[in-house]
Amino acid sequence: ARLVKTALRTGRVRRKSQGRNTAGQGKIRDMVHISERPAEAEDRAIPGHWEGDLIIGAGQQSAIGTLVERSTGFVVLLHLAGDRTAATLAAAMSIKIPEIPEILRRSLTWDQGSEMALHTKITEATGLPIYFCDPHSPWQRGTNENTNGLLRQYFPKGTDLSFYGPGWLDQVAAELNARPRKRLGWRTPAEELDRLLSDPSTFVAATA
C-alpha cells in the first residue's frame, strides 16, 4: 500500500472531444467487453475497479495516462515518455500498476483507442484484467471523465504534456487525492481508500 501511504502523507470542467484517433476502434485483438466486467464494479461498493484514459497534449503528440478508482476517486497518473503509442502506454502501466496493492487490482475499464492494443501484455505484467467500453460511450467511464476535467486545471489544452515528468505527475495526483469529496462524506480519496483497505470486511462480498 505504498501508493496510498504516500498519498496520505501529502496531505472543474466540461470536457470536449480531444480529437482522439478512433480509426483503430473495434480492431483491438482479444478484447473483453465491459458487459463481462464483474457486476460488483457497478455499485462501487468494493474498491479495486479502475477507469483509464489519456489526456492529450498539443498537436496530439503527447499524453498523460489517467487511472481512477471507481469507489473512491483515487487517481494514479502515468508518465508517457516521448509518445502515446501502445508500447509506451504498456511500459508505463507495467511500472506503475504494481505500486497499487494487489487486492485493488480487480479490473480496469478503457475505451477502444489504439493505445490499448497491447492490453494482454499489460494484464500479464500486472495481473489487472482489462475491459473495453462501447465506442463513443464516455459515460461508461464517468468517474474518469470527471477526473480528467479536474486535471485540465493542471494541464491546460494545447500544452506539451511530455514536459511534466513522473515526479510532477505524482505531486498532482497527490493533490487530487488529498481533496475532500462530497460523495465521500468530505473525506479525501486517499483517506477513503486507506479506510477501505484497513477493513477486511470491505472485500468479503467479492470473495464470498
Secondary structure, 3 states (H helix, E strand, C coil): CHHHHHHHHCCCCCCCCCCCCCCCCCCCCCCCEHHHCCCHHHHCCCCCEEEEEEEECHHHCCEEEEEEECCCCCEEEEECCCCCCHHHHHHHHHHHHHHCCHHHCCEEEECCCHHHCCHHHHHHHHCCCEEECCCCCHHHHHHHHHHHHHHCCCCCCCCCHHHCCHHHHHHHHHHHHCCCCHHHCCCCHHHHHHHHHCCHHHHHHHHC
